Amino acid sequence: MAQENVDLQNGGAENGSSKAVIFSSLKPQLCVPAPKAADAVQFYKTAFGAEELKRSVHPKRKAEQELPLIVSAELKLGPSVFIVCDITDESFRPTDGTGVTFCLETDDVDVAVKKAVSAGAVVEAEPAEDEGACCGARAGKVKDPFGYVWAISTPAKKDAADVDA
């Protein structure tokens, strides 16, 4: 049996892309039925000592509604960061029903999506500019061959307005 050499550092020789994609982080996104994200955030803080780094709430949520929906709450647990959000019809949510999306940050969303597609992923959302996106200014979404959804975005800009303590 012949052994095949694969360039693991650049995502494999067979992927058809010569440009390396460098990701800066992987953030699992836990999507819970609305409006329970605030409860989930509090649970992770109380149960595991998670630290809330930032929170973005839904900008179109009406004042008369009881709880603002959480678009993205970043929590730090040890050295890791994960995201909690409310599932709504408008939210950037997984399409496979698992309630988990993996959020990858990179400076080149387009190349990263193309590389994932060439490796067998299916585009769920084409890369596009979206200043209101929970993950960053430019984002796209792919589903891998195993049913997991990956949101690929530019790093979110630091903005004091995104924090709701």
C-alpha positions in Angstrom: 0.0 0.0 0.0 1.5 3.3 -1.1 1.6 6.1 1.5 0.4 9.5 0.3 2.2 12.6 1.4 -0.2 15.3 2.5 0.8 18.9 3.4 -1.1 19.2 6.7 0.2 22.7 7.5 -1.6 24.1 4.4 -4.8 22.0 4.6 -3.7 19.2 2.4 -2.3 19.1 -1.1 -5.6 17.9 -2.6 -7.7 21.0 -1.7 -6.9 23.0 -4.8 -5.9 26.2 -3.0 -2.3 27.3 -2.8 -2.9 30.1 -0.2 -2.6 29.1 3.4 -5.5 30.2 5.7 -4.6 31.2 9.2 -7.3 31.0 11.8 -7.0 33.1 15.0 -9.5 31.2 17.1 -12.2 28.6 17.3 -15.3 29.5 19.3 -18.1 27.0 19.7 -21.5 28.7 19.6 -24.2 27.2 21.8 -27.6 28.2 20.5 -30.5 27.9 23.0 -34.2 28.4 22.5 -35.1 32.1 22.9 -35.2 33.8 25.4 -33.1 31.4 27.4 -29.6 32.6 26.5 -29.4 35.0 29.4 -30.3 32.1 31.7 -27.6 30.0 30.0 -25.0 32.7 30.4 -25.8 33.0 34.1 -25.7 29.2 34.5 -22.2 29.0 32.9 -21.0 31.8 35.2 -22.4 30.2 38.3 -21.7 26.6 37.5 -18.3 26.9 35.9 -17.0 30.3 36.8 -17.1 31.5 33.2 -16.3 35.2 32.7 -18.5 37.2 30.3 -16.3 39.1 27.9 -19.0 40.9 25.8 -22.6 40.7 24.9 -24.6 41.9 21.8 -28.3 42.0 22.0 -30.8 42.0 19.1 -31.0 45.6 17.8 -34.7 45.2 16.7 -36.1 43.8 19.9 -39.0 46.0 21.0 -38.8 47.7 24.4 -42.1 46.3 25.6 -40.8 42.7 25.3 -39.5 41.3 28.5 -36.0 40.2 27.7 -33.6 41.4 25.0 -32.6 38.5 22.8 -28.9 37.7 22.9 -27.2 37.7 19.5 -23.9 36.8 20.9 -22.5 36.5 24.5 -18.8 35.6 24.6 -17.8 33.7 27.7 -14.2 32.8 28.8 -13.8 29.5 30.6 -10.2 28.8 31.5 -8.2 29.6 28.3 -11.1 28.9 26.0 -13.9 31.2 24.7 -17.3 30.1 23.6 -20.5 31.9 22.5 -24.1 31.6 23.7 -27.0 33.0 21.7 -30.8 32.9 21.5 -32.3 30.9 18.6 -34.7 33.1 16.6 -35.9 33.2 13.0 -33.5 36.0 12.3 -30.4 34.7 14.1 -27.3 33.2 12.6 -28.1 29.7 13.8 -27.2 26.2 12.8 -29.3 24.5 10.3 -28.7 20.9 11.4 -30.7 21.1 14.7 -27.7 20.3 16.9 -27.7 23.8 18.5 -23.9 24.1 18.0 -22.1 26.2 15.5 -18.3 26.4 15.4 -17.1 30.0 14.8 -13.7 30.4 13.2 -12.0 33.8 12.9 -9.7 34.6 10.0 -8.6 37.7 8.1 -9.6 36.1 4.7 -13.2 34.7 4.9 -13.5 34.2 1.2 -10.4 32.1 0.9 -11.4 30.1 4.0 -14.9 29.3 2.6 -13.5 28.3 -0.8 -10.9 26.0 0.9 -13.6 24.4 3.0 -15.9 23.9 -0.1 -13.0 22.4 -2.1 -12.5 19.9 0.8 -16.2 18.9 0.7 -18.2 21.4 2.7 -21.4 23.0 1.4 -22.0 26.7 1.5 -24.8 27.6 3.9 -24.3 31.4 3.6 -22.0 33.1 1.1 -19.4 35.4 2.6 -20.8 38.9 2.9 -20.3 42.2 4.8 -22.6 42.4 7.8 -21.8 44.9 10.5 -24.6 43.5 12.6 -23.3 39.9 12.4 -22.6 38.3 15.8 -19.2 37.0 14.7 -17.6 39.9 12.8 -17.8 42.4 10.0 -17.6 39.8 7.2 -18.9 36.3 7.6 -19.9 33.2 5.7 -21.2 29.8 6.8 -20.5 26.2 5.6 -21.7 22.8 6.6 -19.1 20.1 6.7 -19.7 16.6 5.3 -20.5 15.4 8.8 -23.4 17.9 9.4 -21.5 20.4 11.5 -22.0 24.1 10.8 -18.9 26.4 10.7 -19.4 30.2 10.8 -16.2 31.8 9.3 -15.7 35.5 10.0 -13.3 38.3 10.4 -12.5 39.1 14.1 -15.2 41.3 15.6 -14.3 44.9 16.1 -14.0 46.1 19.7 -16.9 48.4 20.4 -18.1 49.5 23.8 -21.7 49.6 22.4 -21.6 45.8 22.1 -21.2 45.3 25.8 -24.3 45.1 27.9 -23.3 44.4 31.5 
